[in-house]
C-alpha cells in the first residue's frame, strides 16, 4: 500500500508541475554519431533555486539526429539545461 501511495504522490507531483508549465523546451541534436547506442539524459533546473523542473532519459540513442521536447518552462524564469551521453 505504501508503494502505491508513493507512486501516486509522485504522479500527482509530476502532473502539478506539468499543469503549471507554459512553454516547451525543444532540443534538436544532430551529428551525434559517436553517441549512438549510448544512454542520454537531459535535465532542466530553475536557476533561482536549482529545483529540477524536468528530466528526460533515452536508454539507447537510436540515430545521430533526434529531438526532445520538455513542457517545463514558465515565463520570466531562467533555466540551466544539462545533458550527457554515456555507456
Secondary structure, DSSP 8 states (H G I E B T S, - for coil): -HHHHHHHHHHHHHHHHHHH--EEEEEEE---GGGTTSEEEEEEEETTT--EEEEEEESS--SS-EEEEEEEE-TT--EEEEEEEE-
